[in-house]
């Protein structure tokens, strides 16, 4: 079971925590589902979940512990919080972008997307900081602002 004493993001879902954890762990290396807690038989619903339904899912993405909570429809994700994935090359950008947007996700601008669960992600090259701080930063920013999924070759050409 994941060590939840660490800094662990808790992601609030409306009944889809296990589905989300299964998708996320299928995309990231060194990832897996650690533990599923089901709603106990207390005689009452917990977060609108019936006895035996998934309440929480402890999982890890690239060794980062995470927790999915089926808390109900009360709260939803928005862009104020996102998960950033830094990628070594275009193949990684394509892998994460395509995998996270599949099944109903939506692209946004500047490497952002929302997956089908509504969680926001930023899929960016690991050299982004260098490009935005280097001598070609203005050109890189101009190119970046026209993109949805990052085109690394175009961004590098603009920065050069």
Buried (B, 14 or more C-beta within 10 A) or exposed (E): EBEBEEEBEEBBBBBBBBBBBBBBBEBBEEBEBBEBBEBEEEEEEBBBBEEEBBBBBBBBBEEBBBBBBBBBEEEEBEEEEBBEBBBEEBEBBBBBBBBBBEEEBEEBEBBBBBBBBBBBBBBBBEBBEEBBEEEBBEBBBEBBEEBBBBBBEBBBEBBE
